């Protein structure tokens, strides 16, 4: 009998939704994705297009890790390349469960679905905290806990930067592991730098959103200070050549002065677009929580139920936040003026 003719008694993970393209392809006017709508960053896009795909990358990613280490002011030994943030979430959760002593995962709700999916596949107990509430739940930390923190927060775009030092100090005291998912850190408008305390946590960086190149799948993590041996072990658990040539090119180019100058200019444009979108929604009776957001995306509540199917048929995609545990709310991101005009026509 073939292996695939047996009845597998495996727990099926609950499906989780995403913004961006769906079964109908990419929407013409996509407010559901948190990618940089002003992108792509020209220098990064040029580097990706020029990437040499004829051969394998260095499987150890030595030059890439040295470059990223210099950029962040850390040793190359602390850099862990990843195929994407999602791939790292699953790889890290498995490693934490198998040889890291993790028995419990603390995750934000609402929050990115892969945190819970990875924990469920590893059979770990799960506890959640309200990601929209003020403060971080330091009282939930204990030995054997793997805690995920998104900064800035999704789906609201708010920040808990001031709470991080205390939370990380408690985690360190109790022997809990913390991973900071910094997917939206490069896009924040307030320019808030990370506190020095983040050196005690894992930092997950996935700049493809900021680059406006979410189709290029590449990311990396920075291990806590003194955890170089764990970082080396994590690199060994990855698939061979976990990042392709285009991903190496994107990560390398993004960690440079030219790309950062381009991003700074685009942040200003995104802020203008966000304010325009907010003004049009307010004129149509929407209530928003944008004052808390430091990012191009925010939460808003329409004055009446939306016809999601009709909007999608018209080429407009919004993110229904009820899928994230926030019924009645919508997550929207700053988009180009023609997209906002199309949305307004349909709302009217």
C-alpha positions in Angstrom: 0.0 0.0 0.0 1.3 3.5 -0.9 2.0 5.9 1.9 -0.6 8.2 0.3 -3.3 5.5 0.4 -3.3 5.4 4.1 -5.6 7.4 6.3 -3.5 10.1 7.9 -4.6 11.1 11.3 -3.2 14.6 11.3 -4.8 17.8 12.6 -5.7 20.1 9.8 -4.7 23.7 10.4 -7.5 26.3 10.3 -7.4 28.3 7.1 -6.4 31.9 7.4 -6.9 34.7 5.0 -4.5 37.2 3.5 -4.6 40.5 1.7 -3.4 40.9 -1.9 -4.1 38.5 -4.8 -6.8 35.9 -4.4 -8.4 33.2 -6.6 -9.5 35.9 -9.0 -6.0 37.2 -9.4 -4.7 40.6 -8.4 -7.3 43.3 -7.9 -6.8 46.4 -10.0 -7.3 48.6 -6.9 -6.0 46.7 -3.9 -6.6 48.3 -0.5 -6.2 45.0 1.3 -2.4 44.6 1.0 -0.1 46.5 3.3 2.6 46.7 0.6 4.1 50.1 -0.3 1.7 51.3 -2.9 4.2 54.0 -4.0 6.8 51.4 -4.8 8.7 49.6 -5.9 11.8 51.3 -4.7 13.7 52.0 -8.0 17.1 50.9 -6.9 15.8 47.7 -5.3 13.7 46.8 -8.3 16.8 47.4 -10.6 18.9 45.2 -8.4 16.3 42.4 -8.5 16.0 42.6 -12.3 19.8 42.5 -12.6 20.2 39.5 -10.3 22.2 36.6 -11.8 19.8 33.6 -11.8 22.1 31.3 -13.8 23.7 29.8 -10.7 23.1 28.9 -7.1 23.6 31.6 -4.4 26.2 30.8 -1.8 24.4 28.3 0.5 25.9 30.0 3.6 25.0 33.5 2.4 28.3 34.7 3.8 28.4 38.0 1.9 24.7 38.8 2.5 25.0 38.1 6.2 28.1 40.3 6.5 26.3 43.1 4.6 23.2 42.9 6.8 25.3 42.6 9.9 27.1 45.8 9.1 23.8 47.5 8.3 22.3 46.7 11.6 25.6 47.0 13.6 25.6 43.3 14.7 27.8 40.3 13.9 27.2 38.3 10.8 26.7 35.3 13.1 23.5 36.7 14.3 21.9 36.9 10.9 19.5 34.1 9.8 18.3 34.3 6.2 14.8 33.1 5.5 12.6 32.4 2.5 10.0 34.8 3.9 8.8 35.9 7.3 6.2 33.1 7.1 8.9 30.5 6.5 10.9 31.7 9.5 7.8 31.7 11.7 7.3 28.0 11.0 11.0 27.1 11.2 11.5 29.0 14.4 8.4 27.5 16.0 9.4 24.0 15.1 12.9 24.6 16.5 11.6 26.1 19.7 9.3 23.1 20.2 11.9 20.4 19.4 15.0 21.7 21.1 14.2 25.0 22.6 12.0 23.9 25.4 8.9 25.8 24.3 5.6 24.4 25.4 3.3 27.4 24.9 2.9 30.1 22.4 1.6 33.6 23.2 0.3 35.3 20.1 -1.6 38.5 19.3 -5.3 38.4 18.3 -6.1 39.8 15.9 -2.7 39.1 14.3 -1.0 37.2 11.5 -2.4 33.7 11.1 0.9 31.9 10.6 1.8 32.3 14.3 -1.2 30.2 15.4 -0.8 27.8 12.4 2.8 27.1 13.2 2.0 26.5 16.9 -0.9 24.2 16.1 1.2 22.1 13.7 3.8 21.6 16.5 1.1 20.7 19.0 2.0 23.6 21.3 -0.5 25.2 23.7 -1.7 28.6 22.7 -2.6 31.7 24.7 -3.6 35.0 23.1 -3.6 38.7 24.0 -5.6 41.6 22.6 -3.3 43.2 20.1 -5.5 46.3 20.0 -5.4 46.9 23.7 -3.0 49.3 25.4 0.2 47.7 26.8 1.9 44.3 26.3 0.9 41.3 28.6 4.1 40.9 30.6 2.1 38.9 33.2 1.5 36.2 30.6 5.2 35.4 30.3 6.7 32.3 31.8 9.5 29.8 31.1 8.7 27.8 28.0 6.7 30.6 26.4 7.4 31.7 22.8 5.8 35.2 22.4 5.1 36.9 19.1 4.9 40.7 19.0 4.2 42.7 15.9 5.6 46.3 15.9 3.9 48.3 14.5 0.7 46.4 15.1 -1.4 44.8 12.4 -4.2 45.4 11.6 -4.4 48.8 13.4 -1.0 50.2 12.5 -0.6 51.4 16.1 2.6 51.2 18.1 3.7 49.7 21.4 7.3 50.9 21.2 7.2 52.4 24.8 6.1 49.1 26.3 8.8 47.0 24.7 11.7 47.5 27.2 9.6 46.4 30.2 8.1 43.4 28.3 11.5 42.3 27.1 13.0 42.6 30.6 10.3 40.4 32.1 10.7 37.9 29.3 14.5 37.7 29.9 13.9 37.3 33.7 11.5 34.4 33.2 13.4 32.7 30.4 10.7 33.3 27.8 11.6 33.8 24.1 10.3 36.8 22.2 10.2 37.4 18.5 9.5 40.9 17.2 7.9 40.8 13.8 9.1 44.1 12.3 7.4 43.7 8.9 6.0 47.3 9.0 8.9 49.0 10.9 10.4 50.5 7.7 7.1 52.0 6.7 6.3 53.8 9.9 5.7 57.6 9.7 6.9 58.6 13.2 10.5 57.5 12.6 10.5 55.7 16.0 13.8 53.8 16.4 13.8 50.5 18.2 15.0 50.6 21.8 18.3 49.1 22.8 16.4 46.4 24.7 15.5 44.6 21.4 19.0 43.1 21.5 17.5 40.5 24.0 14.8 39.4 21.4 14.7 37.9 18.0 14.0 40.5 15.3 12.3 39.3 12.1 12.8 41.6 9.2 10.8 41.2 5.9 11.5 44.4 3.8 9.6 43.3 0.7 6.5 45.2 1.9 8.5 48.4 2.2 10.2 47.7 -1.1 6.8 47.3 -2.8 8.0 43.9 -4.0 5.9 41.4 -2.1 6.3 38.9 -4.9 10.0 38.6 -4.0 10.0 36.2 -1.1 13.0 36.8 1.2 13.5 37.8 4.8 16.0 37.5 7.7 16.1 37.4 11.4 18.6 38.9 13.9 19.3 36.6 16.8 19.6 38.0 20.4 23.0 39.1 21.5 24.9 36.0 22.6 22.7 33.6 20.7 25.0 33.1 17.7 25.1 29.3 18.3 21.3 29.1 18.1 21.4 31.3 15.0 23.9 28.8 13.4 21.7 25.9 14.3 18.6 27.6 12.8 20.5 28.3 9.6 21.3 24.5 9.4 17.6 23.6 9.7 16.7 25.6 6.6 16.3 24.1 3.2 19.4 24.4 1.0 19.5 27.8 -0.8 16.5 29.0 1.2 16.8 32.5 -0.5 17.1 32.7 -4.3 19.2 35.2 -6.3 16.4 37.7 -6.6 15.8 37.6 -2.8 19.5 38.1 -2.1 19.5 41.1 -4.4 16.5 42.7 -2.7 17.8 42.3 0.8 21.3 43.6 -0.2 19.9 46.6 -2.0 17.4 47.5 0.6 20.1 47.7 3.3 21.8 50.6 1.6 21.6 54.4 1.7 20.1 54.8 -1.8 17.1 52.6 -1.1 16.6 54.3 2.3 16.5 57.7 0.6 14.0 56.5 -1.9 11.9 55.0 0.9 11.9 58.2 2.8 10.5 60.1 -0.2 7.9 57.5 -0.7 6.8 57.6 3.0 6.0 61.3 2.5 3.8 60.4 -0.6 2.1 57.5 1.3 1.2 59.9 4.1 -0.4 62.3 1.7 -2.3 59.4 0.1 -3.4 58.1 3.5 -4.8 61.5 4.5 -6.6 61.9 1.2 -8.2 58.5 1.6 -9.2 59.3 5.2 -10.8 62.6 4.1 -12.9 60.9 1.5 -14.0 58.1 3.8 -15.0 60.6 6.5 -17.1 62.6 4.0 -19.0 59.3 3.4 -19.7 58.6 7.1 -16.9 56.2 7.9 -15.5 56.1 11.4 -11.7 55.5 11.5 -9.1 54.6 14.1 -6.3 56.2 12.0 -5.1 58.5 14.8 -3.5 55.5 16.5 -1.7 54.4 13.3 1.9 55.2 12.5 1.7 53.3 9.2 0.1 53.7 5.8 -2.7 51.3 6.9 -5.5 51.7 9.4 -8.8 50.4 10.6 -12.1 52.0 9.6 -15.8 51.2 10.1 -18.2 51.9 7.2 -21.7 53.4 8.0 -23.4 50.3 6.6 -22.6 46.8 5.4 -20.5 46.5 2.3 -21.2 44.4 -0.7 -17.7 42.7 -0.8 -18.5 40.7 -4.0 -19.7 43.7 -5.9 -16.6 45.7 -5.0 -14.4 42.8 -6.0 -16.1 42.4 -9.3 -15.4 46.1 -9.9 -11.7 45.5 -9.3 -11.6 46.8 -5.7 -10.4 44.7 -2.8 -10.7 45.7 0.8 -9.7 43.6 3.9 -12.7 42.5 5.9 -11.4 42.8 9.5 -14.2 40.5 10.7 -11.9 37.7 9.4 -9.3 39.0 12.0 -11.8 39.1 14.8 -13.0 42.7 14.4 -16.5 42.5 12.9 -17.8 45.6 11.2 -14.3 47.0 10.6 -12.2 47.2 7.5 -8.5 47.5 7.1 -7.4 49.8 4.4 -4.0 50.9 3.1 -3.0 54.2 1.4 -3.3 53.9 -2.3 -2.8 56.0 -5.4 -5.3 58.7 -6.2 -6.9 56.8 -9.1 -7.6 53.9 -6.7 -9.2 56.2 -4.1 -11.3 57.8 -6.9 -12.5 54.3 -8.0 -13.4 53.4 -4.4 -15.3 56.6 -3.9 -17.3 56.1 -7.1 -18.4 52.6 -5.9 -19.2 53.8 -2.4 -21.3 56.6 -3.8 
